[in-house]
């Protein structure tokens, strides 16, 4: 079986790591790794390959940043050439980023089968670029691998055939369980109590008003607890271009994006995490660290039901009340999630071997 696996952004690298590790155990599978180049900074890309022992990509499309149309179109043009040259049996895409959609669409137009890992998640918010990517990728995929049962309901509601859906667990959690010990053995970044912050959603950081509002919330929290903020390049640029002043927050430590192991270490040793990321809601749940999700919706409801996730939106009062509850030690505990057991990759590969 000849597979092309596609990655483009940070969360993709984390997910593909355990899939590639698993396919490498099978002599009858050839797995070609294509990096679209959507993320390209050393700290956003290469460091993940190194730390997660992902082999160097066989092909790098070198696309880089751009508008949605530009990025998606450029990836499609370059990926089509790869498909024509390689004629794989299957293209594997993960997550919901522009690289995921671009490559799934290109493959599907060439009648190459597509497997979507992390299918069926829905925020029901089409203003999110990722939601459009999810809807379209799922519609054209042949194999839909889901991480939680709600995803099946979402797909069936969209008239996707049940026979294409496979509940297998979560690759991001496979990778976490595999690297947890190594991450916990690193030297802690801070030797005091702190919270971790990450922000990059366009709905939060691309408008001055909402970013300003978030900074006010952060200001209030840092009066009580140190905040460690590995800042996403998108957010850094926005703070600069909106001329927002963050220098007065004495208890806010802004650092460059962290590598995977350092970031997991920072999360494990924190009091709680404030984030608008998707994957971090899952990782904090399994690490049993409270997660305050600064969004109005989540495509990962299981992390609120069985995990440590609080969906607060960006209402100051709600966020601060949640922080206070966590301070009082009145917090959610991880109750376990079905199939988040580190064996998702194994299940996916065994299904693919049966089906193809
Ligand atoms: C992308 C994904 C998002 C995912 C996130 C993970 C889409 C639509 N968005 O968002 O779903 O949660 O990755 O991080 O696919 N930049 C750099 N260096 C890099 C990469 C980006 O400086 O290595 C800067 C560029 O100015 C770029 C901006 O960050 O324009 C945004 O990058 P982009 O890949 O468009 O989206 P993300 O916000 O990273």
Boltz pocket constraint, residues with backbone or C-beta under 6 A from the ligand:
constraints:
  - pocket:
      binder: B
      contacts: [[A, 9], [A, 10], [A, 11], [A, 38], [A, 39], [A, 40], [A, 41], [A, 44], [A, 45], [A, 65], [A, 66], [A, 96], [A, 97], [A, 98], [A, 99], [A, 129], [A, 130], [A, 200], [A, 233], [A, 234], [A, 237], [A, 278]]
      max_distance: 6.0
